[in-house]
């Protein structure tokens, strides 16, 4: 009976963590579908309404590591409940926004709540799920993240058509109320900390990291593909900020990020691979709709069907991927996920030209399933072998690596697609030009995945050499 009760408690805990991953992931992309409608509703330009998306993304990117450390200091359960509350109330504020400025401000606050939820959800797995089931739990959270990000545009379009633009934000209110109840009822209470165990909060490092990441995110997003002097200045500011941040972190008593962590090759490699893979996944979201409508000439209904294949595959493969990780280990499954993802992106570069829609859907299914396997393996590898007091900040760094990949994918891979299509306006490009852009973009994507695979192989060789050395001693 005790085991049954514990198992049931773990299931409800995972239900809360799944909602905490799904809600902010969904809002990463759901507003994209509403931008034309919002531009009309507020009588604003497309560049102005883009800040509805940008404000949310910037808030998450600049705050996610800091809130991870804050969770380690003040208690993860308490901070996660606060984050869900902030996200829910700001979603309500978005839904009743009387002006564009109000909506952009509310989206920035919503991004704060999202940063807390994304950073702490993964951290909770290490203390709520038995280690033997960690891969399955990570697979479930990876499924929620993939479904949220990829389902956003199509769900947003349906909600706007059926109930108006307000619905894409108000849908979070009942979900948030349910999640607050689940988290309050089933998440473990925070352990009491003695004064000796408490450490300070790195205010200087937090501010520097926020400004640096904000400069990078702005450099990658403003200008909409036109990388001008302002973008270059922001990118140089980000580079300077990284150097200054590293200097500050070596001098403060309680650094936001202990730089010694990066001497651990496993962590550095996992974060790098996460960024590369997320860059490629965002490329599928940026390029796919243009290729389906512009090159294949599909109508709106068929485009919607084709775009739903990714979320469907993610939903079906997330949990099995986690079980594979539990059975065969993180290193093998990381390599398998990256290898099959490289094959999928390569096929996506060449198959659509000869097989049409089927040539697009089959590789997308392979890429999405491989991504689910990689996510489960990579997240499990990072989060199961670290100290409890570092879970929040490491989970924040993991989410940051993913978010930086999404921003880079939307900007850099979008620019590659536009350049490869040899046209100033992709919406007026010929089918042949779009097909050429598709082919070159996913050839580049395959190169990025191969780089990630090389990193994984080098890490595996390093571990093998270390193990052999230990045996000889």
C-alpha positions as CSV (number, residue, x, y, z in Angstrom):
1,X,0.0,0.0,0.0
2,X,2.8,2.3,0.9
3,X,4.5,1.7,-2.5
4,X,1.2,2.2,-4.3
5,X,0.7,5.5,-2.5
6,X,4.3,6.6,-3.3
7,X,3.9,5.7,-6.9
8,X,0.6,7.6,-7.2
9,X,2.2,10.7,-5.6
10,X,5.1,10.5,-8.1
11,X,2.5,10.4,-11.0
12,X,0.7,13.5,-9.7
13,X,4.1,15.2,-9.1
14,X,5.0,14.5,-12.8
15,X,1.6,15.8,-13.8
16,X,2.4,19.2,-12.2
17,X,5.9,19.3,-13.6
18,X,4.5,18.4,-17.1
19,X,2.1,21.3,-16.9
20,X,4.9,23.6,-15.7
21,X,6.9,22.6,-18.8
22,X,4.0,22.7,-21.3
23,X,2.6,26.1,-20.4
24,X,5.7,28.3,-20.9
25,X,6.8,26.2,-23.9
26,X,3.4,26.7,-25.6
27,X,3.6,30.5,-25.0
28,X,7.0,30.6,-26.7
29,X,5.3,30.2,-30.1
30,X,1.5,30.5,-29.6
31,X,1.5,34.3,-30.0
32,X,3.2,34.1,-33.5
33,X,-0.1,33.0,-35.0
34,X,-1.8,36.1,-33.6
35,X,0.6,38.8,-34.8
36,X,-1.4,39.8,-37.9
37,X,-4.6,39.9,-35.9
38,X,-2.9,41.9,-33.1
39,X,-1.4,44.3,-35.6
40,X,-5.0,45.1,-36.7
41,X,-6.5,45.1,-33.2
42,X,-4.0,47.7,-31.9
43,X,-3.5,49.5,-35.3
44,X,0.3,48.8,-35.1
45,X,3.0,47.9,-37.5
46,X,4.3,44.3,-37.8
47,X,7.6,45.4,-36.3
48,X,5.8,46.8,-33.3
49,X,3.8,43.7,-32.6
50,X,6.9,41.6,-32.9
51,X,7.8,42.9,-29.4
52,X,4.9,40.7,-28.1
53,X,7.0,37.7,-28.9
54,X,10.4,39.4,-28.2
55,X,9.5,40.7,-24.7
56,X,8.6,37.2,-23.6
57,X,11.7,35.6,-25.1
58,X,14.0,38.2,-23.7
59,X,12.7,37.9,-20.2
60,X,13.2,34.1,-20.2
61,X,16.6,34.3,-21.7
62,X,18.0,37.0,-19.4
63,X,16.5,35.6,-16.1
64,X,16.5,31.8,-16.4
65,X,19.9,31.1,-14.8
66,X,19.3,33.7,-12.0
67,X,16.0,32.2,-11.0
68,X,17.6,28.8,-10.9
69,X,20.1,30.0,-8.4
70,X,17.4,31.8,-6.4
71,X,15.5,28.5,-6.2
72,X,18.5,26.8,-4.7
73,X,18.7,29.6,-2.1
74,X,15.1,30.2,-1.1
75,X,13.5,26.8,-1.8
76,X,12.4,25.4,-5.2
77,X,8.8,24.6,-4.2
78,X,8.1,28.1,-2.9
79,X,9.6,29.8,-5.9
80,X,7.9,27.4,-8.4
81,X,4.5,28.2,-6.8
82,X,5.3,31.9,-7.1
83,X,6.4,31.5,-10.8
84,X,3.2,29.7,-11.7
85,X,1.2,32.4,-10.0
86,X,3.1,35.2,-11.8
87,X,2.6,33.3,-15.1
88,X,-1.1,32.9,-14.5
89,X,-1.9,36.4,-13.4
90,X,0.2,38.0,-16.2
91,X,-1.6,35.7,-18.7
92,X,-4.9,37.2,-17.5
93,X,-3.3,40.7,-17.8
94,X,-2.4,39.8,-21.4
95,X,-5.9,38.7,-22.2
96,X,-7.5,41.9,-21.0
97,X,-4.8,44.3,-22.4
98,X,-6.3,47.6,-23.6
99,X,-3.2,48.7,-25.5
100,X,-0.1,47.3,-27.2
101,X,2.2,48.8,-24.5
102,X,0.2,47.0,-21.8
103,X,0.4,43.7,-23.6
104,X,4.1,43.9,-24.2
105,X,4.7,44.7,-20.5
106,X,2.5,41.9,-19.4
107,X,4.3,39.5,-21.7
108,X,7.6,40.5,-20.1
109,X,6.2,39.7,-16.7
110,X,4.8,36.4,-18.1
111,X,8.4,35.7,-19.3
112,X,9.6,36.0,-15.7
113,X,7.0,33.4,-14.6
114,X,8.0,31.2,-17.5
115,X,11.7,31.5,-16.6
116,X,11.0,30.3,-13.1
117,X,8.9,27.4,-14.3
118,X,11.4,26.2,-17.0
119,X,14.4,26.5,-14.7
120,X,12.9,24.6,-11.7
121,X,10.8,22.0,-13.4
122,X,13.8,20.0,-14.6
123,X,15.5,20.5,-11.2
124,X,12.6,18.9,-9.4
125,X,13.1,15.5,-11.2
126,X,16.3,14.8,-9.3
127,X,14.5,14.9,-5.9
128,X,11.0,13.6,-6.7
129,X,11.7,10.7,-9.1
130,X,13.7,7.5,-8.3
131,X,17.0,7.5,-10.3
132,X,16.1,4.4,-12.2
133,X,13.0,6.3,-13.6
134,X,14.8,9.6,-14.3
135,X,15.1,8.9,-18.0
136,X,11.4,8.3,-18.3
137,X,10.6,11.5,-16.4
138,X,13.0,13.5,-18.6
139,X,11.4,11.9,-21.7
140,X,8.0,13.1,-20.5
141,X,9.2,16.6,-19.8
142,X,10.9,16.7,-23.2
143,X,7.7,15.6,-24.8
144,X,5.8,18.5,-23.1
145,X,8.5,21.0,-24.2
146,X,8.4,19.7,-27.8
147,X,4.6,19.6,-28.0
148,X,4.3,23.1,-26.5
149,X,6.8,24.7,-28.9
150,X,5.6,23.0,-32.0
151,X,1.8,23.0,-31.3
152,X,1.7,26.7,-30.4
153,X,1.2,28.2,-33.9
154,X,-1.6,25.8,-34.9
155,X,-3.4,25.9,-31.6
156,X,-3.1,29.7,-31.6
157,X,-4.6,29.9,-35.0
158,X,-7.6,27.8,-33.9
159,X,-8.2,29.8,-30.7
160,X,-8.0,33.1,-32.6
161,X,-10.5,31.9,-35.2
162,X,-12.9,30.5,-32.6
163,X,-12.7,33.0,-29.7
164,X,-10.5,36.0,-30.6
165,X,-6.9,36.9,-29.9
166,X,-7.5,37.1,-26.1
167,X,-8.0,33.3,-26.0
168,X,-4.4,32.5,-26.7
169,X,-3.5,34.1,-23.3
170,X,-6.6,33.4,-21.3
171,X,-6.2,29.6,-21.9
172,X,-3.4,29.7,-19.4
173,X,-5.6,30.9,-16.5
174,X,-7.5,27.6,-15.8
175,X,-4.3,25.6,-16.5
176,X,-2.4,27.8,-14.1
177,X,-5.0,27.4,-11.3
178,X,-4.9,23.6,-11.8
179,X,-1.2,23.6,-11.7
180,X,-0.9,25.7,-8.5
181,X,-3.2,23.2,-6.8
182,X,-1.1,20.2,-8.1
183,X,2.2,21.8,-7.1
184,X,1.0,22.8,-3.7
185,X,-0.5,19.4,-3.0
186,X,2.2,17.1,-4.4
187,X,5.6,18.8,-4.7
188,X,7.9,18.0,-1.7
189,X,8.3,20.8,0.8
190,X,11.6,22.7,0.9
191,X,14.2,21.6,3.3
192,X,15.1,24.0,6.1
193,X,18.5,25.6,5.7
194,X,20.8,26.6,8.5
195,X,22.5,29.9,8.4
196,X,25.8,28.1,7.8
197,X,24.4,26.5,4.6
198,X,22.9,29.7,3.2
199,X,24.9,31.6,0.6
200,X,24.4,35.1,-0.8
201,X,22.8,36.1,-4.1
202,X,25.1,37.3,-6.8
203,X,23.5,40.6,-7.7
204,X,26.4,41.9,-9.9
205,X,26.7,38.6,-11.8
206,X,22.9,38.5,-12.3
207,X,22.8,42.0,-13.7
208,X,25.8,41.4,-16.0
209,X,24.4,38.1,-17.3
210,X,21.0,39.7,-17.9
211,X,22.5,42.6,-19.8
212,X,24.8,40.3,-21.8
213,X,22.1,37.8,-22.8
214,X,19.7,40.7,-23.5
215,X,22.3,42.2,-25.9
216,X,22.8,38.8,-27.6
217,X,19.0,38.2,-27.9
218,X,18.4,41.7,-29.4
219,X,21.4,41.3,-31.8
220,X,19.9,38.1,-33.1
221,X,16.3,39.3,-33.4
222,X,16.0,43.0,-34.2
223,X,16.2,43.9,-37.9
224,X,14.4,40.8,-39.0
225,X,17.3,39.3,-41.0
226,X,19.0,42.6,-41.8
227,X,22.2,42.3,-39.8
228,X,23.2,46.0,-39.6
229,X,25.5,48.2,-37.5
230,X,23.1,48.1,-34.5
231,X,23.1,44.3,-34.5
232,X,26.9,44.2,-34.8
233,X,27.2,46.7,-31.9
234,X,24.9,44.6,-29.7
235,X,26.8,41.5,-30.5
236,X,30.1,43.1,-29.6
237,X,28.5,44.3,-26.4
238,X,27.5,40.7,-25.6
239,X,31.1,39.5,-26.3
240,X,32.4,42.2,-23.9
241,X,29.8,41.3,-21.4
242,X,30.8,37.7,-21.4
243,X,34.4,38.7,-20.6
244,X,33.3,41.0,-17.8
245,X,30.9,38.4,-16.4
246,X,33.7,35.8,-16.2
247,X,36.0,38.4,-14.4
248,X,33.2,39.2,-11.8
249,X,32.4,35.5,-11.2
250,X,36.1,34.9,-10.2
251,X,36.0,37.7,-7.6
252,X,32.6,37.5,-5.8
253,X,32.1,35.3,-2.7
254,X,29.0,33.5,-4.0
255,X,29.1,33.5,-7.8
256,X,25.9,33.0,-9.8
257,X,27.7,30.3,-11.9
258,X,30.7,28.5,-10.5
259,X,33.1,28.6,-13.4
260,X,34.8,25.4,-12.1
261,X,31.7,23.6,-13.3
262,X,32.8,24.1,-16.9
263,X,36.0,22.2,-16.2
264,X,33.7,19.2,-16.1
265,X,33.7,18.2,-19.8
266,X,30.3,16.4,-19.5
267,X,28.4,19.5,-18.5
268,X,30.1,21.8,-21.1
269,X,29.6,19.2,-23.8
270,X,25.9,18.6,-22.9
271,X,25.1,22.4,-22.9
272,X,26.9,22.8,-26.3
273,X,25.0,19.9,-27.8
274,X,21.7,21.2,-26.4
275,X,22.3,24.6,-28.1
276,X,23.2,23.1,-31.5
277,X,20.2,20.7,-31.5
278,X,17.7,23.4,-30.5
279,X,19.1,25.6,-33.3
280,X,18.2,22.9,-35.8
281,X,14.7,22.2,-34.3
282,X,13.8,25.9,-34.5
283,X,14.9,25.8,-38.2
284,X,12.2,23.2,-38.9
285,X,9.6,25.6,-37.4
286,X,10.9,28.6,-39.4
287,X,11.4,26.9,-42.8
288,X,8.7,24.3,-42.8
289,X,5.6,26.5,-43.3
290,X,7.2,28.5,-46.1
291,X,8.3,25.3,-47.9
292,X,4.9,23.5,-47.6
293,X,2.9,26.5,-48.9
294,X,5.4,28.1,-51.2
295,X,7.2,25.2,-52.8
296,X,4.7,22.4,-52.5
297,X,1.7,24.7,-53.0
298,X,-0.4,23.2,-50.2
299,X,-3.5,24.9,-48.9
300,X,-4.0,26.0,-45.3
301,X,-5.6,22.8,-44.1
302,X,-2.9,20.6,-45.5
303,X,-0.1,22.8,-44.2
304,X,-1.8,22.6,-40.7
305,X,-1.9,18.8,-41.1
306,X,1.8,18.6,-42.1
307,X,2.8,20.8,-39.2
308,X,0.9,18.7,-36.7
309,X,3.1,15.6,-37.6
310,X,6.0,16.9,-35.4
311,X,3.9,17.4,-32.2
312,X,2.2,14.0,-32.8
313,X,5.5,12.2,-33.1
314,X,6.9,14.0,-30.0
315,X,3.8,12.9,-28.0
316,X,4.2,9.3,-29.1
317,X,8.0,9.0,-28.7
318,X,8.8,11.0,-25.5
319,X,8.0,8.4,-22.9
320,X,9.5,5.4,-24.9
321,X,12.6,7.5,-25.4
322,X,12.9,8.0,-21.7
323,X,12.5,4.2,-21.1
324,X,15.3,3.5,-23.6
325,X,17.5,5.9,-21.6
326,X,16.7,4.1,-18.4
327,X,17.5,0.7,-20.0
328,X,20.6,1.4,-22.2
329,X,22.2,4.5,-20.5
330,X,22.6,8.2,-21.4
331,X,25.7,8.0,-23.5
332,X,24.5,5.3,-25.9
333,X,21.2,7.0,-26.4
334,X,22.7,10.5,-26.8
335,X,24.9,9.1,-29.7
336,X,21.9,7.2,-31.2
337,X,19.7,10.3,-31.0
338,X,22.3,12.5,-32.7
339,X,23.2,10.0,-35.4
340,X,19.5,9.4,-36.4
341,X,18.9,13.2,-36.2
342,X,21.8,13.8,-38.6
343,X,20.3,11.2,-41.0
344,X,16.9,12.9,-40.7
345,X,18.2,16.4,-41.4
346,X,20.2,15.0,-44.4
347,X,17.1,13.4,-45.7
348,X,15.1,16.6,-45.2
349,X,17.6,18.3,-47.4
350,X,17.1,16.0,-50.4
351,X,14.0,13.9,-50.1
352,X,11.2,16.5,-50.5
353,X,12.4,17.4,-54.0
354,X,11.7,13.9,-55.2
355,X,8.9,12.7,-53.0
356,X,6.9,15.8,-52.3
357,X,4.9,15.9,-49.1
358,X,5.8,12.3,-48.1
359,X,9.5,13.3,-48.6
360,X,9.0,16.1,-46.1
361,X,6.9,14.2,-43.5
362,X,9.1,11.1,-43.1
363,X,12.3,13.0,-42.3
364,X,10.4,15.3,-40.0
365,X,9.2,12.3,-38.1
366,X,12.7,10.9,-37.8
367,X,14.1,14.3,-36.7
368,X,11.4,14.8,-34.0
369,X,11.7,11.3,-32.6
370,X,15.5,11.6,-32.5
371,X,15.2,14.9,-30.8
372,X,13.0,13.4,-28.1
373,X,15.6,10.6,-27.5
374,X,18.5,13.1,-27.4
375,X,16.6,15.4,-25.0
376,X,15.8,12.6,-22.6
377,X,19.3,11.3,-22.6
378,X,21.1,14.7,-22.4
379,X,18.8,16.1,-19.6
380,X,19.2,12.9,-17.6
381,X,22.9,12.9,-17.9
382,X,23.1,16.4,-16.6
383,X,20.6,16.3,-13.8
384,X,21.1,13.0,-12.1
385,X,24.7,13.3,-11.0
386,X,24.9,16.8,-9.5
387,X,24.6,18.0,-5.9
388,X,21.1,18.9,-4.7
389,X,22.1,22.5,-4.0
390,X,23.2,23.0,-7.6
391,X,20.2,21.5,-9.4
392,X,18.4,24.9,-9.8
393,X,21.3,26.8,-11.4
394,X,22.3,23.8,-13.6
395,X,18.7,23.3,-14.7
396,X,18.6,27.1,-15.5
397,X,21.8,26.7,-17.6
398,X,20.3,23.8,-19.5
399,X,17.1,25.8,-20.2
400,X,19.3,28.8,-21.2
401,X,21.3,26.6,-23.7
402,X,18.0,25.5,-25.3
403,X,16.7,29.0,-25.4
404,X,19.8,30.4,-27.0
405,X,19.5,27.7,-29.6
406,X,15.9,28.7,-30.3
407,X,16.9,32.4,-30.7
408,X,19.9,31.5,-32.9
409,X,17.8,29.1,-35.0
410,X,15.1,31.6,-35.6
411,X,17.6,34.3,-36.7
412,X,20.7,32.6,-38.2
413,X,18.9,29.7,-39.8
414,X,16.2,32.0,-41.0
415,X,18.9,34.2,-42.6
416,X,20.5,31.1,-44.2
417,X,17.1,30.1,-45.7
418,X,16.5,33.7,-47.0
419,X,20.1,33.8,-48.4
420,X,19.9,30.4,-50.0
421,X,16.6,31.3,-51.6
422,X,18.3,34.3,-53.2
423,X,15.4,36.6,-52.6
424,X,14.8,39.7,-50.5
425,X,11.2,38.7,-49.6
426,X,10.7,35.0,-49.0
427,X,6.9,35.4,-49.2
428,X,7.2,36.3,-52.9
429,X,9.9,33.8,-53.8
430,X,9.4,31.2,-56.6
431,X,8.8,27.6,-55.6
432,X,12.2,26.7,-57.1
433,X,13.9,29.3,-55.0
434,X,12.2,28.1,-51.8
435,X,13.1,24.5,-52.6
436,X,16.7,25.6,-53.0
437,X,16.6,27.4,-49.7
438,X,15.2,24.4,-48.0
439,X,17.9,22.1,-49.4
440,X,20.8,24.3,-48.4
441,X,19.3,25.2,-44.9
442,X,19.0,21.6,-43.9
443,X,22.4,20.7,-45.3
444,X,23.7,23.3,-42.9
445,X,21.5,21.8,-40.2
446,X,23.0,18.4,-40.8
447,X,26.5,19.9,-40.4
448,X,25.5,21.3,-37.0
449,X,24.2,17.9,-35.8
450,X,27.4,16.2,-37.0
451,X,29.3,18.8,-34.9
452,X,27.2,17.8,-31.9
453,X,27.8,14.1,-32.7
454,X,31.6,14.7,-32.8
455,X,31.3,16.5,-29.4
456,X,29.4,13.4,-28.0
457,X,32.0,11.0,-29.4
458,X,34.9,13.0,-28.0
459,X,33.2,13.0,-24.6
460,X,32.7,9.2,-24.8
461,X,36.3,8.6,-25.7
462,X,37.3,10.9,-22.8
463,X,35.2,8.9,-20.3
464,X,36.6,5.6,-21.6
465,X,40.2,6.8,-21.3
466,X,39.5,8.0,-17.7
467,X,37.9,4.7,-16.8
468,X,40.9,2.8,-18.2
469,X,43.4,5.0,-16.4
470,X,41.5,4.5,-13.1
471,X,41.6,0.7,-13.6
472,X,45.4,0.7,-14.2
473,X,45.9,2.7,-11.0
